[in-house]
Amino acid sequence: MHFNISIVEDDRIFAEVLRRRMMMQGFAPISVFNTGQSFLDSLVKAPDLIFMDYDLGDDRIRNSN
């Protein structure tokens, strides 16, 4: 299947496990980002599906409130 999938996850091991499981199911391409900012900086076209960590732990974003 050809869907543009993004994983936004600060736990690199979990992100890699999720990426591999998705690829084993035939999904590709899959982009992995370790911060919300790196994901936002890379956006050119909206992905079809985003797996996003609920609590990324980005101190810069958390401290801006």
Secondary structure as GFF3:
##gff-version 3
##sequence-region A 1 65
A	DSSP	beta_strand	2	8	.	.	.	ID=ss1
A	DSSP	alpha_helix	12	24	.	.	.	ID=ss2
A	DSSP	beta_strand	28	33	.	.	.	ID=ss3
A	DSSP	alpha_helix	36	42	.	.	.	ID=ss4
A	DSSP	beta_strand	49	52	.	.	.	ID=ss5
A	DSSP	alpha_helix	59	62	.	.	.	ID=ss6
###
